[in-house]
Structure formats: C-alpha cells, structure tokens
Amino acid sequence: MTQKQTFGQFLSNRRVMAGLTQKQLADKLFVDESTISKWEKGSRRPDIEFISELSKIFGITESELINASVDKARIKEKKQAKRYRAIVSTYHLTLIILFGIALGVSFIVNLAIDRTLSWFLIVLVALPLAYSIMYVPLAISKYGTAFMKRNNAVISILICAVILQLALIVIGTQTFGVVQSFTIALPILLFCLVPIIGTLYFVRYIKLNWEFKASILIFAWLIIIQIFNMLLSLLDIELSSGMIWQANLSRWNTPELVDANISLIISIISLIIIGVLTTLGTLKVYRKKSDMEKDIEN
C-alpha cells in the first residue's frame, strides 16, 4: 500500500490523474461542482452510492477508494497477468504463422517436384493435429461450458483423437488404400484411446490412496502393452521388438531376444514396484483405521 493520505487528497490526486476537472467529474456523477470541492477539502464525504461509480471512473477498487490508498501489489499482479496474456497470444500467433509457412512451402515443393499433391495432404492434416494437441485444452478452459471444463482432459483427448483418426485415414489412404486405412488405423486408435481415457477416469474419480492407484495402473499398462503387441500381430503388422513370452535371459544373440529380455526385466522391476506400493498402501490404510479407532475410544 502507498503512504496513507486523507480521503480528500486522495480523491483530488485520482481526479487529476484521470485528467478530469472538478466540473467534469461532477457532470459524470450528476452532482454540483461544489460537492466535488467539499469532498476534496474533506468537509464532506461522498454517499455510499457514489463509491462504486468513483471507483470505475478512477480505475481502482472500492476498498482502495475508501481506504484512500492504492494497492501496488494488485496493480503489479494485474500488469503481470496482462503481460502473460500478451505472451500467450504472441506464442499462438507465431505458431499459426509458422504452420502457415510450412504448409505453403510443402504445397509449392510437392507441386514443383511431383506435379501433384501427394505427401502434402499428410502435412495438411499433421500440422493441425500438432497444433490441436497444444491448443484444444486451452480453448476448452477458456470458452468451454462448466461440464467441459470439469472434464477438460477427457474431452481434449477425444477431440484430438478424432483429428488423429482423420490424419491416419489420409496417411493410410496415401500408403495402403482407403479400406486398409480404416481396418488398420481405426482399431489401433480405439485400442490406444480406451486405456488412456480409462486411466484419466481412474486417477480422477476412483477414491483410493495414491499407492494403490499407482500399483493398479502400472499392472494394467503392463497387460495393455502386451495385448497391443498381440493386436499388431493380428493385423499383420511386423513388430520390431520381441514378445515378452519369447524372452530367454540366457540368450542375447538376436535383436528380438534383446528386446524381449529387456521387456521381461522391465516387467519384473515393475512387479517389484507394484509390490512395494501395494504394501505401503495397505500400511497406510491400516494406520488410518487404527487412528480412527483410537479417536472413537477417546
């Protein structure tokens, strides 16, 4: 806060800073000029009905006006918030300009070299996808309804998933054909989308201590990864890594065995972590139950 002034001095200073004469301020408030003069001399105080309007005219809070002092911390925070919004706006504008340049260059190069638009279509969907992943959560938090804001993470993932599916269809059409772009891209996307949304739902809405939550999620994702590898096999997609059940820690002579063995070791370490977290979670629940029993006895 600034050094304390009398109300009249403060009012006079704020009027001058606003570039108003006593008459101009009086006209805004529909009072006589002599009334403003009495306020500034301290012989009278404005009625409560004028406080709100005076605060708006001077750009200060009612509390600051009544206390005859300006909160410098509030002004500093307001300037910092304005600076932050300007930085964010500049950041988004820069991204849009860069994406636009990338699209323009890709369009020209694709036409100049191939005499047709082929891989440009991939760029056309890939860049909006990259931008949407960053911008969708911000847009929902700013423009979304109360329901959308409460479920920002899930809704953001769903919107990005739709855009990703469109990207995969375009890429698949260019590479495999229209039919295969649906039969391959759609199952993979759905399989990835369900556990991600399930994880978000589990973390937010299931009431368990964090040790139990972490152990359950680690175990679930170990299973999901193995099922995902099986799904890729069913879709005749060649895997670059071996399956966990192909592991043989006594042999490390092929890339597939190396990958399978590493996967097995990671799984064993994860199971140990799960055991530790489950033990800690159980002890926490037992301790909490004991404390409640003691409180009841007392």
Beta strands, then each sheet from edge to edge (+ up, - down):
end
